[in-house]
Structures are given as structure tokens and as C-alpha cells.
Amino acid sequence: MSTPTTPSTTVFVARKILTMNANQPTATHVAVRDGRILAVGDAAAMAAWGPCDLDTRFADKVLMPGLVEGHSHAMEGGLWQFPYVGFHDRRSPDGKLWKGLDSFDAVVARLVEADAEMTRQGVSIETPLLAWGFDPIFFGESRITVNELDRVSMTRPIVITHASMHLMNVNTATLQAAEIDRHTDIEGIARFADGEPNGELQEFAAMFPVNRLIGNLFRKVGMSELGLRMFAQSALLAGVTTATDLVNELADESIETMQRVCGDEAYPLRLVPAFRPSESVFGESGVARVRTAIAANHDKLHAGMVKLVIDGSIQGFTARVRWPGYFNGAPNGIWVLSPQTVHDAVMAFHEAGFQLHIHTNGDEATDVALDAVEAALTAHPRPDHRHTLQHCQMADEAQFQRMARLGMCVNLFANHIFYWGDAHLNLTMGPDRAHRMDACGTAARVGVPFAIHSDAPITPLGPLFTAWCAVNRRTSSGVVLGESERITVPQALHAITMGAAFTLKLDHEIGSIAVRKRADFCVLEADPLDVPASELKDIEVWGTVVGGRVFAAPRA
């Protein structure tokens, strides 16, 4: 007769555990069995479960739920294969600090260096040089053109994607290879006064010929095994245990790669990809594509959401904004999807039972999204749909009230306050509207469930920094932008744990430290409730625990 074995139990001991569970806000011990939380409390509470392995390595540290990034992109990992040409300093997953570039000449110099390195390595002159993170708004109202990029090379194609990913700049060699000229009739091709393309391509239709030329490489690198592992490395450094890839074609090859890589027990991240359909797959083929991906899900892969992009970026002047328009008089932005297409897509995917995440930067785009969701709910009532507006930077109180009535969620781009707040104040939106951007305070007051996000790689992956932005609302120059929209530290911590988990419909699995949930923890060197709010972003992340497995963040 065999003797029953007692399941293996590990008890983690910490200086303090912030559970994000209102029934038991703090603890010192958490028991884990089979990758899930068995018990939370003190040493006595653990003893009731019998023998255990005691893990005291966190005895001087603070645990909180694994941080949840509800709006990011896996290419945050893969893009580091290309030169970074952004304005702000940025650290890559391997710990290298890339200094920000403060002039067009500096951008050109970094690209010249990269081109020379490709030549030294024997890379064909026909192979494009790709770079990322650029944003001309930090250089006033001047724009980089082929005149600057042709200084890098007149023969090798040069392609630099903007930080927003909604625009790109290319050199003459790229325009020629992509067959873009003065006769090309595509909205978003910026031109010189004489009608010739100047190398700036605004939004996806204008960028399509170049993306086709380079094989959509900016997106595809995120779905490579290397890209996924570098993405997880970035997440580990930031204390993130669950992150989204919020634009994913869910191609068969991508599904296989995600299923395999995420299924590796040494992979320190739960991944939530969202299907972004093209206009040709809004109907039954799109529904079938999502269902195929769902069939590949496991405990660290959660497909099933759908992402729609209605408009562009505010700093790129391609977001759709209501009257009085852009503060500097720029023309209104670009419909990435026409309002009618939005209505049709929302109806189709809502009727199929999927959750929608809808990109709306400008308030005119937000109106279109709200109209479409209301029409879908009228035709097909559905409780607890949790359709979520992503970014939603310019929404006013009436729009938040409407979200609440419709049972919607919102995920606000709080990092924008720091990175682009000064530009929004002085250039894009002007003082009145800039002060209400990314209105976490209004969402909390009105009762709309909300999260906050980085949109990595648009800004660096780092929920504690995002929480700092929402709490302090300071621009990079130190201006407080919208004091009435500040939220408290506890509200911000909720937004990067339970709030984000709720918008992903995963709050039954992650987001708090409670019995039966996944044993996912963020390990911190300090208590975010004890440090001054101004220092929230400076708390050091020791590492994470995912499903009970410990992952130490590499030290520089």
C-alpha cells in the first residue's frame, strides 16, 4: 500500500506584504502550493497547513502583487536590435544606457555610426538601416526630412519609426524602393511645398509601402523568440509579471512561438496578446483567428482580446480632436479606421463575445468609440463586457460619465504627462485641455474602473514610474499638469495591479495576493506606502515571483 505524499508548500517571509486585498491589506507570510497562493497572513496562519519549506530571502523586503502592464507591446524587447534615436535617455534590457539625442545632427550622427557598422560587418547596401524612438516634437515645430536622412546614406534605405509608432521618417532611397513619389495618392504622405514627398509618413496607410518593403520588421521582431525573451527581461526589471502585446496579428507562426516560449517554466512573464484585425478580417475570419489563438492558451498565455485603433497620436498631430482643434492650428488628425468601420468592427466582435480594447487618443475618436459600443450593447446586451478605451487622453467628464453608464473601463496613458506634458501645454492642446489629460482623478470620481500604462516601447516599461506620473503629474520641466487629476498612492498602486487585471478580465487570477490566485509577486526594496510620493519611481525592484518561481533581476 502506497503512502500518500503531502503536496510541497513553500512559505515566503517578507518584511511586509501589500496584498491589494481589502479584506487583508497586509501580511508577513504567504504560502504557495502548485503555483498558487494557499494562505496569506502570519506564521501562525501558515502552520495550520502543516510542513513547509520556509523561504526567508525576502525577509528584509516588501512584496506586492506582480505588477500588471495593461498596455504594452512585445516589440519593446525586439526593437533593441536596432539603434535607439529618442530624445530621452533609455536603458535597454541588457542594462546599457542609451543617451538621448537633443538635435537632428545628433540623430544623423548616431545613424551614420550604425550605417558604418553595418558596412564593416559586410551587410548588403540594400539591407535597410532601421532605428526607433524618434520624436521631432522635442525640437520645436521643425520636422526632420530626407534632407537630413540623405546625409546618412543616398543608397542604403534608412527608416526611423517615431516614438508613437504612428509616424516614420525615411530617406530618398527608401521612398524610391517603396515607390512613393509626388503622384502617390495616400493620405499621410507629408510633402514639400513643390509636392515632392519630404520623407515623413503619417499613420498606417502612408507607412504601409515601407512596412511592406522591410517585411513589417518593427512588429515582427516582437514575435521572435529573442524579442519575446528580451521583452520578459524588461518586464522582470520593472517588477511586471503580466504584460500585454496589444497589437498582434495572431499569425499561426506567432501563436506557436508565444505558446512555446511562454510555456517555458523559466520564462518570467504571463503574456496577453490582443488581436488587431485588418479591415479584411473584421468578420467571420477575424472571429475564427481569435478562437484559434484561444485554443493555444495556457497558464502563461492568454489570447482572446481584440484591439481596434481609431486615430493616431496627439504629439504627431494625427489624433482626432474636437473643436477647437490643435492649439497651434495644425489640421485635425487622421482616421486610422473610418467611423463606420469602427461601428461594424465593434458590432462584429462584441456579438462574437470578445472583449474590445479601443485606441482613442483624441476626444473626437472617443465619441466614435462610445457610439459604437452603445450601438453594440443595444443590439446585443451583454453584462460584464469590460470593453476598454486605451489611452483616452482627452476625454472630458461627460465622456467618463457615459463610459460608466455603459459599463466600460479605461486605461489612461499617465506617462504622457512627464514625456510630452510640456509639448501638450504649449503646442498641441494648450493650457485648459492639457490640464485635464489622462484624467485619472475624474475616472476615480465618476466610478469608471481604470488602469494606467506605459505603452512600451513608446515609453519605458515601468509601472512604478507610471504610478509616480499619475500621483505627481509633473512634466519633464517640473510643471504640475492638472493638480485636480492627481490620484493617491494607494489608488495608483491599485491601478497597476487590480485595476489593470480587471481591464484584462484576469482579476480572478492575478492582481492581488489572495488565496487561490496565481503566486505572482513583485519584490521591492522599499514600501511604496512609506516613501514620499515624489520618490515612488525610485524604488528598486529586486525581482519577481511568477507561479511561485523566483526570478532575480540582473544587477548592472
C-alpha positions in Angstrom: 0.0 0.0 0.0 1.5 3.4 -1.0 1.7 6.2 1.4 0.1 9.5 0.4 2.5 12.3 -0.2 2.0 15.8 1.2 1.9 18.4 -1.5 5.0 20.6 -1.5 4.4 24.0 0.1 6.7 27.0 0.2 6.2 29.9 2.6 7.7 33.2 1.6 8.5 35.5 4.5 8.7 39.3 3.9 9.2 42.4 6.0 5.8 43.4 4.7 3.3 42.1 2.1 1.0 44.6 0.5 -1.8 42.3 -0.7 -4.1 44.7 -2.6 -6.9 42.7 -0.9 -9.2 44.9 1.1 -10.1 42.0 3.4 -6.5 41.6 4.5 -4.4 44.6 3.4 -1.1 43.5 4.8 0.7 40.3 5.9 4.2 38.9 6.6 3.9 35.4 5.2 2.4 33.8 2.0 2.2 30.1 1.4 2.4 28.8 -2.2 1.5 25.4 -3.5 1.3 24.2 -7.1 2.0 27.8 -8.3 -1.0 29.3 -6.5 -1.5 31.1 -3.2 -2.5 28.7 -0.4 -2.6 31.1 2.6 -1.8 34.7 3.5 -1.2 36.0 7.0 1.4 35.5 9.7 3.5 32.5 10.8 0.6 31.0 12.8 -1.7 31.0 9.8 0.9 29.1 7.8 1.4 26.5 10.5 -2.2 25.3 10.1 -1.3 23.9 6.7 1.4 21.5 8.0 5.0 21.1 7.0 6.5 23.6 4.5 9.7 24.9 3.1 10.5 28.3 4.6 12.0 30.8 2.1 13.4 33.8 4.0 15.3 35.5 1.2 12.7 38.3 1.2 12.7 38.8 5.0 14.0 42.4 4.6 12.0 43.2 1.5 8.4 44.2 0.6 6.2 42.0 -1.5 3.2 43.2 -3.5 1.2 41.6 -6.3 3.1 41.1 -9.5 2.7 44.4 -11.5 0.4 44.2 -14.5 1.1 46.2 -17.6 -2.2 46.5 -19.3 -1.0 48.3 -22.4 2.4 47.4 -23.8 3.8 45.8 -26.9 6.2 42.8 -27.1 8.4 44.7 -29.6 9.7 46.6 -26.6 12.1 43.7 -26.5 12.9 43.2 -30.2 13.4 46.8 -31.0 16.6 46.9 -29.1 18.2 45.0 -32.0 18.1 48.4 -33.7 19.6 51.8 -32.8 17.6 54.0 -30.4 17.3 57.6 -31.5 14.9 59.1 -29.0 15.2 62.3 -27.1 15.2 60.9 -23.5 17.8 58.6 -22.0 16.7 55.0 -22.2 18.1 51.7 -20.7 18.0 48.5 -22.8 17.1 45.1 -21.3 20.8 44.3 -21.1 21.4 47.3 -18.9 23.1 49.5 -21.4 22.2 53.2 -21.1 21.4 54.9 -24.5 21.8 58.6 -24.1 19.0 60.7 -25.6 19.6 62.8 -28.7 18.8 66.6 -28.5 19.3 67.7 -32.1 18.8 66.4 -35.7 22.6 66.4 -36.1 22.9 64.1 -33.2 20.3 61.7 -34.7 22.1 61.8 -38.0 25.5 61.1 -36.3 24.1 58.0 -34.5 22.7 56.7 -37.8 26.0 57.4 -39.6 27.7 55.3 -36.9 25.2 52.5 -37.3 25.5 52.6 -41.1 29.3 52.4 -40.8 29.0 49.4 -38.5 26.7 47.6 -41.0 29.2 48.2 -43.7 32.1 46.9 -41.5 30.1 43.7 -41.0 29.6 43.3 -44.7 25.8 43.9 -44.6 24.5 44.4 -48.1 23.8 48.1 -49.0 20.3 47.0 -49.9 19.6 46.0 -46.3 17.7 48.8 -44.6 19.0 50.6 -41.5 16.2 50.7 -39.0 16.0 52.9 -35.9 13.3 53.8 -33.4 12.2 56.2 -30.7 12.5 59.4 -32.6 10.1 62.3 -32.0 10.5 65.7 -33.7 8.2 67.5 -31.3 11.1 67.9 -28.8 12.8 70.1 -31.5 10.1 72.7 -31.7 7.9 72.8 -34.8 10.7 71.8 -37.3 10.5 68.4 -38.8 13.3 66.1 -40.0 13.2 65.3 -43.7 15.0 63.5 -46.5 17.5 66.4 -46.5 18.8 65.2 -43.1 18.5 61.4 -43.6 20.1 61.5 -47.0 23.3 62.7 -45.2 23.4 59.2 -43.7 23.1 57.4 -47.0 21.9 58.0 -50.5 22.0 54.3 -51.3 21.0 52.3 -48.1 17.3 52.6 -47.2 17.0 54.5 -43.8 13.8 54.0 -41.8 13.2 55.6 -38.4 10.0 55.0 -36.6 8.7 57.7 -34.2 8.2 57.0 -30.5 4.5 56.9 -31.0 4.8 54.2 -33.8 2.2 56.2 -35.7 4.7 58.0 -37.9 8.1 57.3 -39.5 10.8 59.2 -41.4 12.7 57.7 -44.4 15.4 58.8 -46.8 15.2 59.2 -50.6 16.5 55.6 -51.2 13.6 54.3 -49.1 11.0 56.4 -51.0 12.3 55.1 -54.2 12.4 51.5 -53.2 8.9 51.8 -51.8 7.7 53.6 -55.0 6.4 56.6 -53.1 6.6 59.8 -55.2 4.7 63.0 -55.9 2.0 61.0 -57.7 1.3 58.6 -54.8 -2.2 59.3 -53.6 -2.2 58.1 -50.0 -3.3 60.2 -47.0 -0.5 60.9 -44.6 2.4 61.4 -47.0 3.9 64.7 -45.9 5.3 66.9 -48.8 7.5 69.8 -49.5 5.9 72.9 -51.0 6.6 71.6 -54.5 4.6 68.5 -53.9 7.5 66.1 -53.5 7.4 63.7 -50.5 9.6 65.0 -47.7 10.1 61.6 -46.1 7.6 61.8 -43.2 4.9 59.2 -43.4 1.9 59.7 -41.1 -0.2 56.7 -39.9 -0.5 53.2 -41.2 -1.8 53.7 -44.7 1.1 56.0 -45.6 3.6 53.7 -43.8 2.3 50.6 -45.5 4.5 50.7 -48.6 7.6 51.0 -46.4 6.5 48.3 -43.9 5.9 46.0 -46.9 9.4 46.8 -48.1 11.1 45.9 -44.8 8.8 43.0 -44.1 7.0 44.7 -41.2 10.1 44.1 -39.2 9.4 46.6 -36.5 6.4 44.4 -35.5 7.8 41.0 -36.3 10.8 41.3 -34.0 8.5 41.3 -31.1 7.2 37.9 -32.0 10.7 36.3 -32.5 11.9 34.1 -29.6 14.7 36.6 -28.9 12.2 39.5 -28.9 9.9 37.7 -26.5 12.7 36.9 -24.2 14.1 40.4 -24.2 10.5 41.7 -23.5 10.3 39.4 -20.5 13.7 40.7 -19.3 12.4 44.3 -19.5 9.3 43.2 -17.5 11.4 41.5 -14.8 13.5 44.6 -14.3 10.3 46.6 -13.8 8.6 44.1 -11.5 6.0 43.1 -14.1 4.6 39.6 -14.1 1.8 40.0 -16.6 2.0 42.2 -19.7 0.0 42.7 -22.9 1.1 42.6 -26.5 -1.7 45.0 -27.6 -1.2 44.8 -31.3 -0.8 41.2 -32.6 -1.8 39.7 -35.9 -2.1 36.3 -34.2 -0.4 34.6 -37.2 0.0 30.8 -36.9 3.7 31.2 -36.5 3.3 33.9 -33.8 0.9 31.7 -31.9 3.3 28.8 -32.0 6.2 30.9 -30.8 4.2 32.5 -28.0 2.8 29.2 -26.8 6.3 27.6 -26.8 8.3 30.4 -25.3 5.8 31.4 -22.7 5.3 27.8 -21.8 9.0 27.5 -20.7 8.9 27.4 -16.9 12.0 29.6 -16.9 10.1 32.4 -18.8 9.2 35.0 -16.2 6.1 36.5 -17.7 2.4 35.9 -18.4 1.6 37.3 -21.9 -1.8 38.7 -23.0 -1.8 39.3 -26.8 -4.7 41.2 -28.4 -5.7 40.6 -32.0 -5.6 43.7 -34.2 -7.5 42.9 -37.3 -7.0 44.4 -40.7 -10.2 45.6 -42.4 -10.3 42.4 -44.4 -10.7 40.3 -41.3 -13.3 42.1 -39.2 -16.0 39.4 -39.9 -16.0 35.7 -39.5 -12.4 35.3 -40.5 -11.3 37.6 -37.7 -13.5 35.8 -35.1 -12.0 32.5 -36.3 -8.5 33.8 -35.9 -9.1 34.8 -32.3 -10.7 31.4 -31.5 -7.7 29.6 -33.0 -5.4 31.6 -30.7 -7.6 30.9 -27.6 -7.2 27.2 -28.3 -3.4 27.6 -27.7 -3.7 29.3 -24.4 -2.1 28.0 -21.2 -1.5 29.4 -17.8 1.1 32.0 -19.1 -0.6 32.8 -22.4 -4.0 34.5 -22.5 -5.2 35.4 -26.0 -8.9 36.4 -26.6 -9.0 40.2 -26.7 -9.4 42.4 -29.8 -7.7 45.7 -30.3 -9.0 48.5 -32.6 -7.1 51.7 -33.4 -9.3 54.6 -34.3 -6.9 57.6 -34.5 -3.3 58.5 -34.2 -1.1 60.3 -31.7 -1.5 63.8 -30.2 2.1 64.7 -30.4 2.2 63.5 -34.0 -0.9 65.7 -34.7 -2.7 62.6 -36.1 -5.2 62.1 -33.2 -8.8 63.2 -33.9 -9.7 66.1 -31.6 -12.9 68.0 -31.2 -13.3 71.8 -31.5 -11.3 74.0 -31.1 -8.7 71.6 -32.6 -5.0 71.7 -32.1 -3.6 74.6 -30.1 -1.0 75.6 -32.8 -3.6 75.5 -35.6 -2.4 72.2 -37.1 -5.1 70.4 -39.1 -7.2 67.7 -37.4 -5.7 64.2 -37.4 -6.3 61.0 -39.4 -9.0 58.4 -39.0 -7.0 55.1 -38.9 -10.4 53.4 -39.2 -13.4 55.3 -40.5 -16.2 55.8 -38.0 -18.4 53.4 -40.0 -15.7 50.8 -40.0 -15.4 51.2 -36.2 -19.1 50.6 -35.8 -19.0 47.5 -37.9 -16.0 46.0 -36.2 -17.3 46.7 -32.7 -20.6 45.1 -33.6 -19.0 42.0 -35.1 -16.5 41.3 -32.3 -18.9 42.2 -29.5 -21.6 39.9 -30.9 -19.0 37.1 -31.0 -18.4 37.6 -27.3 -14.9 39.1 -27.3 -13.6 41.9 -25.2 -12.6 45.0 -27.1 -9.7 47.4 -26.4 -10.1 50.5 -28.4 -7.3 53.1 -29.0 -8.7 56.6 -28.8 -6.2 59.5 -28.2 -8.4 62.4 -29.3 -11.8 63.1 -27.8 -13.5 63.0 -31.2 -12.3 59.5 -31.6 -13.6 58.7 -28.1 -17.0 59.8 -29.2 -16.9 57.4 -32.1 -15.9 54.5 -29.8 -18.6 55.3 -27.3 -21.3 55.5 -30.0 -20.1 52.2 -31.4 -20.1 50.4 -28.1 -23.5 51.8 -27.2 -25.0 50.6 -30.5 -23.5 47.1 -30.0 -24.9 46.9 -26.4 -28.3 48.0 -27.7 -28.3 45.3 -30.3 -26.7 42.6 -28.2 -26.9 43.3 -24.4 -24.1 41.7 -22.5 -23.3 42.1 -18.8 -19.7 42.5 -17.7 -18.2 43.1 -21.2 -15.5 45.4 -19.9 -14.8 47.0 -23.3 -11.9 49.3 -22.5 -10.8 52.6 -24.0 -7.0 52.7 -24.3 -5.1 56.0 -23.9 -8.3 58.1 -24.0 -6.2 61.1 -23.2 -8.6 63.9 -24.0 -11.9 62.6 -22.6 -13.9 65.1 -20.6 -16.2 64.4 -17.6 -19.3 63.9 -19.8 -17.5 61.1 -21.7 -16.3 59.5 -18.5 -19.9 59.6 -17.2 -21.0 57.9 -20.4 -18.3 55.2 -20.0 -19.7 54.5 -16.5 -23.3 54.1 -17.8 -22.1 51.7 -20.5 -20.1 49.5 -18.1 -16.8 50.3 -19.8 -13.2 50.5 -18.4 -10.4 52.9 -19.3 -6.6 52.6 -19.4 -5.0 56.0 -19.2 -1.6 56.9 -20.6 -0.3 58.6 -17.5 3.4 58.6 -18.7 2.4 61.2 -21.3 2.3 63.8 -18.5 6.0 63.5 -18.0 7.2 62.8 -21.5 5.0 65.1 -23.6 3.2 67.3 -21.0 5.2 70.4 -21.8 4.5 70.0 -25.5 0.8 69.4 -24.9 0.7 72.5 -22.7 2.4 74.8 -25.2 1.9 73.3 -28.6 -0.7 70.5 -29.1 -3.6 71.2 -26.7 -3.0 74.4 -24.8 -3.3 75.1 -21.1 -7.0 74.3 -20.5 -7.2 70.9 -22.1 -3.6 69.9 -21.3 -4.5 70.1 -17.6 -7.3 67.5 -18.0 -5.3 65.0 -20.0 -5.1 61.4 -18.8 -7.8 62.2 -16.2 -7.3 59.5 -13.5 -8.9 61.8 -10.9 -12.1 62.1 -13.0 -12.2 58.3 -13.7 -12.0 57.7 -9.9 -14.6 60.2 -9.0 -17.1 59.1 -11.7 -16.5 55.4 -10.9 -15.0 54.1 -14.2 -12.7 51.2 -13.5 -9.2 52.3 -14.6 -5.7 51.3 -15.2 -2.6 53.3 -16.2 0.1 52.3 -18.6 3.4 52.9 -20.4 2.5 51.7 -23.9 6.1 50.3 -24.1 8.1 50.8 -26.2 6.5 54.2 -26.7 7.7 55.0 -23.1 9.8 52.6 -21.0 8.1 49.7 -19.3 7.9 50.6 -15.6 4.6 50.6 -13.6 6.1 52.3 -10.5 7.2 55.2 -12.8 3.7 55.2 -14.3 2.2 55.3 -10.8 4.5 58.2 -10.0 3.3 60.1 -13.1 -0.4 59.6 -12.1 0.2 60.7 -8.5 2.5 63.7 -9.1 1.5 64.8 -12.7 4.8 66.6 -13.2 6.1 67.2 -16.7 9.8 66.8 -17.6 10.3 70.5 -16.9 8.7 70.2 -13.4 5.3 71.8 -14.2 2.3 70.3 -12.4 -0.2 69.5 -15.1 -3.7 69.2 -13.7 -3.4 69.0 -10.0 -7.1 68.1 -9.6 -6.5 65.0 -11.7 -3.9 63.6 -9.3 -4.6 60.4 -7.5 -3.3 58.9 -4.3 -0.5 56.4 -4.0 -2.9 53.6 -2.9 -5.1 54.4 -6.0 -2.1 54.3 -8.3 -0.9 51.0 -6.8 -4.4 49.6 -7.4 -4.3 50.8 -11.0 -1.1 48.9 -11.8 -2.3 45.7 -10.1 -6.0 45.0 -9.6 -7.1 47.8 -11.9 -5.1 46.5 -14.8 -6.0 42.9 -14.1 -9.7 44.0 -14.1 -9.4 45.6 -17.6 -7.9 42.3 -18.9 -10.6 40.2 -17.3 -7.9 38.4 -15.3 -8.7 39.8 -11.8 -9.8 36.3 -10.7 -6.2 35.1 -11.4 -3.8 38.0 -10.7 -3.7 41.5 -9.3 -3.8 40.8 -5.6 -2.2 38.4 -3.1 -5.2 36.2 -2.1 -6.0 32.6 -1.7 -6.3 30.6 -5.0 -4.8 33.3 -7.2 -1.5 32.8 -9.1 1.5 33.2 -6.9 2.9 36.2 -8.7 4.7 38.8 -6.7 6.8 41.9 -7.2 9.7 42.1 -4.8 10.7 45.6 -3.7 13.5 47.1 -1.6 11.1 49.7 0.0 7.5 50.1 0.9 5.7 52.3 -1.7 3.3 53.4 1.0 6.1 54.6 3.2 8.3 56.6 0.8 7.4 60.2 -0.2 5.1 60.3 -3.2 7.9 62.1 -5.1 10.2 59.1 -4.7 7.7 56.4 -5.8 9.5 56.0 -9.2 12.9 55.5 -7.5 12.0 52.3 -5.5 14.4 49.5 -6.5 12.9 46.3 -7.9 14.7 43.2 -6.6 12.9 40.8 -8.9 9.7 38.9 -9.2 8.0 35.6 -8.4 5.9 34.0 -11.1 3.8 31.0 -10.2 5.9 30.5 -7.1 9.2 30.5 -9.1 11.7 33.2 -8.0 13.4 35.4 -10.7 16.1 37.8 -9.5 16.5 40.9 -11.7 20.0 41.1 -13.0 22.2 43.8 -11.4 24.2 46.3 -13.5 
